[in-house]
Amino acid sequence: MILSIQFTRFLAALFIVFMHSILEYESTFRVGDFGVDIFFILSGFIISYITEGNRHKFLTRRLIRIVPIYWLFTFVISLLVFLLPDLFMSTVWDTQHMLKSLFFLPGTQDQGYLPIIKLGWTLNLEMIFYILFFLSMKFSHEYRELITSLIIILIILTLQKLELDGAYAINFYSSPLSLEFIYGMMLAKTWHRYKFKNSLKKSICLATISIAILIFFNNYIQVGEYRFIFYGIPSLILVYSFLSVEHYFTNLNTSFQKIILWFGEMSYPLYLIHIFLVGLISRVIFSEIELWALFPIVLASSLLLSNVVTANFDRPLRRFLNNVI
């Protein structure tokens, strides 16, 4: 387990929680959209890294990691929408929408392509990436990253060239955001070969500059379809900056390492569910609440819920399923 990657996962989730907290207020200042880009780069890195030595049942294990907790949250939110529709501003009961959400298919344009768990749209792209990587690995393990990259580029260019009006699901997959998976795979191949190391001072400088650039672009540049450049490149440098001081992470006290691993594990359920807690806390529990209070309350409650669900449902189920296969 690479501790710096776990730390960066949680940092990405933190940015996204902060972003959705800000969106509850009429503020023109934005911070955090780029957390998604960091996640895509991390996904490319992790998938390349974990298949370097052990590629046994790769796709099955990925599904076991992603699906159970996502399905649980999808079922729970769907039930709440059905029983208490007034609690939700935009989510409405729709059986077809729920089925599409469960099987990682984008919704309609009217739904913004979003599944019931809104941030699950990123998982729709993730699943396509996993499938392409799995097929590429079957063709050639040595060149799996190269083959996957070429297929991703070909799909994007082809679908953008076709410009299929009304073909919402197809057009969704033409997003250049998928190129960020390639960034992650390239970084993994480089790191696996060279195990680059930087001083802590240099790493902090790189990370600070990267975050500053991301915040600047987030607020002053209309990135559009060039998001993979304006957000993607600084996010890649940010991931690199933390990865390059992995030796510092591994020298930390065991207790600190366990804390980092815990935050890394919590980042996935935290990412999925926090947006509903933002609405619950800011619109239902508190009629008026300042950002300085909303963000830490949402973060703490999301982490608590994530820990309860992980400890009592996700972790035992994953352990069972991994033993079965």
C-alpha positions as CSV (number, residue, x, y, z in Angstrom):
1,M,0.0,0.0,0.0
2,I,1.5,3.4,-1.1
3,L,0.8,5.8,1.8
4,S,1.3,8.9,-0.3
5,I,-1.4,7.8,-2.7
6,Q,-3.8,7.2,0.2
7,F,-3.0,10.6,1.6
8,T,-3.7,12.2,-1.9
9,R,-6.9,10.3,-2.2
10,F,-8.2,11.8,1.0
11,L,-7.0,15.3,-0.1
12,A,-8.9,15.0,-3.3
13,A,-12.1,14.0,-1.4
14,L,-11.5,16.9,1.0
15,F,-11.4,19.4,-1.9
16,I,-14.7,18.0,-3.3
17,V,-16.4,18.2,0.1
18,F,-15.3,21.8,0.4
19,M,-16.5,22.6,-3.1
20,H,-20.0,21.3,-2.4
21,S,-20.1,23.2,0.9
22,I,-19.2,26.4,-0.9
23,L,-22.0,25.8,-3.5
24,E,-24.6,26.2,-0.7
25,Y,-23.8,29.9,-0.7
26,E,-24.0,32.6,-3.3
27,S,-20.3,32.8,-3.8
28,T,-18.4,33.3,-7.0
29,F,-15.2,31.9,-5.5
30,R,-14.8,28.1,-6.1
31,V,-12.3,25.6,-4.8
32,G,-12.3,21.9,-5.3
33,D,-13.7,21.0,-8.7
34,F,-10.3,19.6,-9.6
35,G,-10.6,16.9,-6.9
36,V,-12.3,14.8,-9.6
37,D,-9.3,15.2,-11.8
38,I,-7.0,14.1,-9.0
39,F,-9.1,11.0,-8.5
40,F,-8.9,10.1,-12.2
41,I,-5.1,10.4,-12.2
42,L,-5.0,8.3,-9.0
43,S,-7.2,5.6,-10.6
44,G,-4.9,5.4,-13.6
45,F,-1.9,5.1,-11.3
46,I,-3.5,2.5,-9.0
47,I,-4.7,0.2,-11.7
48,S,-1.4,0.2,-13.5
49,Y,0.5,-0.3,-10.2
50,I,-1.6,-3.1,-8.7
51,T,-1.4,-5.1,-12.0
52,E,2.3,-4.9,-12.3
53,G,2.9,-8.1,-10.4
54,N,-0.5,-9.6,-9.5
55,R,-3.1,-9.4,-12.3
56,H,-5.2,-12.3,-11.0
57,K,-8.9,-11.6,-11.1
58,F,-8.2,-7.9,-11.5
59,L,-11.7,-6.8,-12.8
60,T,-13.5,-8.9,-10.3
61,R,-11.6,-7.4,-7.4
62,R,-12.2,-3.9,-8.7
63,L,-15.9,-4.6,-8.9
64,I,-15.9,-5.9,-5.3
65,R,-14.1,-2.7,-4.2
66,I,-16.4,-0.3,-6.0
67,V,-19.9,-1.9,-6.3
68,P,-21.2,-3.0,-2.9
69,I,-21.0,0.4,-1.1
70,Y,-22.1,2.3,-4.2
71,W,-25.2,0.0,-4.5
72,L,-25.9,0.3,-0.8
73,F,-26.0,4.1,-1.0
74,T,-28.0,4.1,-4.3
75,F,-30.7,1.9,-2.7
76,V,-30.8,3.9,0.5
77,I,-31.1,7.3,-1.3
78,S,-33.7,5.8,-3.8
79,L,-35.8,4.6,-0.9
80,L,-35.6,8.0,0.8
81,V,-36.5,9.7,-2.4
82,F,-39.5,7.4,-2.7
83,L,-40.7,7.8,0.9
84,L,-39.6,11.4,1.6
85,P,-39.5,13.2,-1.8
86,D,-39.7,16.7,-0.2
87,L,-36.3,16.3,1.3
88,F,-34.7,16.3,-2.2
89,M,-34.4,19.3,-4.5
90,S,-33.5,17.7,-7.8
91,T,-33.5,13.9,-7.2
92,V,-36.9,12.3,-8.1
93,W,-38.0,8.7,-8.0
94,D,-37.5,7.0,-11.4
95,T,-37.1,3.2,-11.7
96,Q,-35.2,3.5,-15.0
97,H,-32.9,6.1,-13.5
98,M,-32.2,3.8,-10.6
99,L,-31.3,0.9,-12.8
100,K,-29.0,3.0,-14.9
101,S,-27.3,4.2,-11.8
102,L,-26.8,0.7,-10.5
103,F,-25.2,-0.5,-13.7
104,F,-23.0,2.6,-14.2
105,L,-24.9,4.0,-17.2
106,P,-25.3,7.7,-17.7
107,G,-28.7,9.2,-17.4
108,T,-30.4,11.5,-19.9
109,Q,-29.3,15.0,-20.8
110,D,-32.1,16.4,-18.6
111,Q,-30.6,14.6,-15.6
112,G,-27.2,16.0,-16.6
113,Y,-26.0,12.4,-17.2
114,L,-26.0,12.1,-13.4
115,P,-26.8,8.9,-11.5
116,I,-28.8,9.0,-8.3
117,I,-25.5,9.3,-6.3
118,K,-24.6,12.4,-8.3
119,L,-20.8,12.0,-8.1
120,G,-21.3,8.5,-9.4
121,W,-20.9,10.0,-12.9
122,T,-17.2,9.6,-12.4
123,L,-17.6,5.9,-11.7
124,N,-19.4,5.6,-15.1
125,L,-16.1,6.7,-16.7
126,E,-14.1,4.6,-14.3
127,M,-16.0,1.4,-15.2
128,I,-15.3,1.9,-18.9
129,F,-11.6,2.5,-18.1
130,Y,-11.5,-0.8,-16.0
131,I,-13.1,-2.8,-18.8
132,L,-10.7,-1.3,-21.4
133,F,-7.7,-2.0,-19.2
134,F,-8.9,-5.5,-18.5
135,L,-9.2,-6.3,-22.2
136,S,-5.9,-4.7,-23.0
137,M,-4.2,-6.7,-20.3
138,K,-5.7,-9.9,-21.8
139,F,-4.1,-8.9,-25.1
140,S,-0.7,-7.9,-23.7
141,H,0.2,-7.5,-20.0
142,E,3.5,-5.8,-20.9
143,Y,1.9,-3.2,-23.1
144,R,-1.5,-2.9,-21.2
145,E,-1.1,0.8,-20.5
146,L,-0.1,1.7,-24.0
147,I,-3.0,-0.3,-25.6
148,T,-5.5,1.2,-23.1
149,S,-4.3,4.7,-23.8
150,L,-4.6,4.2,-27.6
151,I,-8.1,2.8,-27.2
152,I,-9.2,5.7,-25.0
153,I,-7.8,8.3,-27.4
154,L,-9.5,6.5,-30.4
155,I,-12.8,6.4,-28.6
156,I,-12.7,10.1,-27.8
157,L,-11.7,11.1,-31.3
158,T,-14.2,8.9,-32.9
159,L,-17.2,9.9,-30.8
160,Q,-16.4,13.6,-31.0
161,K,-16.1,13.3,-34.8
162,L,-19.5,11.6,-35.0
163,E,-21.3,14.3,-33.0
164,L,-24.3,12.1,-32.5
165,D,-27.3,14.4,-31.7
166,G,-29.4,13.0,-29.0
167,A,-27.1,10.1,-28.3
168,Y,-26.6,11.2,-24.7
169,A,-24.9,8.1,-23.4
170,I,-22.6,7.8,-26.3
171,N,-21.6,11.5,-26.2
172,F,-20.9,11.2,-22.5
173,Y,-18.1,8.8,-23.2
174,S,-16.5,11.2,-25.6
175,S,-15.3,13.3,-22.7
176,P,-11.5,14.1,-22.8
177,L,-11.5,13.7,-19.0
178,S,-10.7,10.1,-19.7
179,L,-7.3,11.2,-20.8
180,E,-6.4,11.8,-17.2
181,F,-6.4,8.0,-16.6
182,I,-3.5,8.0,-19.1
183,Y,-1.7,10.5,-17.0
184,G,-2.0,8.2,-14.0
185,M,-0.8,5.2,-15.9
186,M,2.2,7.1,-17.2
187,L,3.1,8.2,-13.7
188,A,2.8,4.6,-12.4
189,K,5.1,3.2,-15.1
190,T,7.7,6.0,-14.5
191,W,7.5,5.6,-10.7
192,H,7.7,1.8,-10.9
193,R,10.9,2.1,-12.9
194,Y,12.7,5.0,-11.2
195,K,11.2,5.3,-7.7
196,F,11.9,9.1,-7.9
197,K,12.5,10.9,-4.6
198,N,12.4,14.6,-3.8
199,S,13.2,16.5,-0.7
200,L,10.3,17.4,1.6
201,K,10.8,21.1,0.9
202,K,10.7,20.6,-2.9
203,S,7.6,18.5,-2.6
204,I,5.8,21.0,-0.5
205,C,6.7,23.8,-3.0
206,L,5.5,21.8,-5.9
207,A,2.2,20.8,-4.1
208,T,1.6,24.4,-3.1
209,I,2.2,25.8,-6.6
210,S,0.0,23.1,-8.1
211,I,-2.9,23.9,-5.8
212,A,-2.5,27.6,-6.3
213,I,-2.6,27.1,-10.1
214,L,-5.7,24.8,-9.8
215,I,-7.5,27.4,-7.6
216,F,-6.6,30.1,-10.1
217,F,-7.9,28.1,-13.1
218,N,-10.9,27.0,-11.1
219,N,-12.0,30.7,-10.7
220,Y,-10.6,32.6,-13.7
221,I,-10.4,30.2,-16.6
222,Q,-13.4,28.6,-18.4
223,V,-11.7,25.3,-18.9
224,G,-14.5,23.6,-20.9
225,E,-13.3,20.6,-22.9
226,Y,-9.7,21.5,-22.1
227,R,-10.2,20.6,-18.4
228,F,-7.8,17.7,-18.9
229,I,-5.1,20.2,-19.5
230,F,-5.9,23.1,-17.2
231,Y,-6.9,20.8,-14.3
232,G,-5.2,17.6,-15.4
233,I,-1.6,18.8,-15.7
234,P,-1.4,20.6,-12.3
235,S,-3.2,17.7,-10.7
236,L,-0.6,15.3,-12.2
237,I,2.1,17.4,-10.7
238,L,0.3,17.5,-7.4
239,V,0.1,13.6,-7.3
240,Y,3.8,13.4,-8.4
241,S,4.8,15.8,-5.6
242,F,3.3,13.6,-2.9
243,L,4.5,10.4,-4.5
244,S,8.0,11.6,-4.7
245,V,8.2,11.8,-0.8
246,E,6.8,8.3,-0.3
247,H,10.0,7.5,1.6
248,Y,9.0,10.1,4.2
249,F,5.5,8.5,4.6
250,T,7.0,5.1,5.1
251,N,9.3,6.4,7.8
252,L,6.4,7.8,9.8
253,N,5.3,6.3,13.1
254,T,3.1,3.2,12.7
255,S,0.2,5.0,14.3
256,F,0.4,7.8,11.8
257,Q,0.6,5.3,9.0
258,K,-2.6,3.7,10.2
259,I,-4.3,7.0,10.4
260,I,-3.3,7.8,6.8
261,L,-4.6,4.4,5.6
262,W,-7.9,5.0,7.4
263,F,-8.4,8.4,5.8
264,G,-7.5,6.8,2.4
265,E,-10.1,4.1,2.9
266,M,-12.7,6.6,4.0
267,S,-12.2,8.8,0.9
268,Y,-14.4,6.6,-1.3
269,P,-17.6,6.5,0.8
270,L,-16.9,10.1,1.9
271,Y,-16.8,11.1,-1.8
272,L,-20.1,9.4,-2.6
273,I,-22.3,10.4,0.3
274,H,-21.2,13.9,1.5
275,I,-23.2,15.8,-1.0
276,F,-26.5,14.6,0.6
277,L,-25.2,15.5,4.0
278,V,-24.4,19.0,2.8
279,G,-28.1,19.4,1.9
280,L,-29.4,17.8,5.0
281,I,-27.3,19.9,7.3
282,S,-27.6,23.2,5.6
283,R,-31.3,23.0,4.6
284,V,-33.0,20.7,7.1
285,I,-31.1,20.6,10.4
286,F,-29.9,24.2,10.3
287,S,-31.9,26.9,8.6
288,E,-28.9,29.2,8.5
289,I,-25.3,28.1,8.9
290,E,-22.0,29.7,8.0
291,L,-19.4,28.0,5.8
292,W,-16.8,27.9,8.5
293,A,-19.3,25.7,10.5
294,L,-20.9,23.8,7.6
295,F,-17.7,22.4,6.1
296,P,-16.3,20.8,9.3
297,I,-19.7,19.5,10.4
298,V,-20.3,17.9,6.9
299,L,-16.8,16.5,6.9
300,A,-17.0,15.0,10.4
301,S,-20.5,13.5,9.9
302,S,-19.5,12.1,6.5
303,L,-16.4,10.5,8.0
304,L,-18.5,9.0,10.8
305,L,-21.1,7.6,8.5
306,S,-18.4,6.3,6.1
307,N,-16.6,4.6,9.0
308,V,-19.9,2.9,10.3
309,V,-20.8,1.7,6.8
310,T,-17.2,0.5,6.0
311,A,-16.7,-1.3,9.3
312,N,-20.2,-3.0,9.4
313,F,-21.0,-3.6,5.8
314,D,-18.4,-2.8,3.2
315,R,-15.2,-4.3,4.7
316,P,-16.8,-7.6,5.9
317,L,-18.6,-8.1,2.6
318,R,-15.4,-7.4,0.6
319,R,-13.5,-9.8,2.8
320,F,-16.2,-12.5,2.2
321,L,-16.4,-11.9,-1.6
322,N,-12.6,-11.9,-2.0
323,N,-12.4,-15.2,-0.1
324,V,-15.1,-16.7,-2.2
325,I,-13.5,-15.9,-5.5
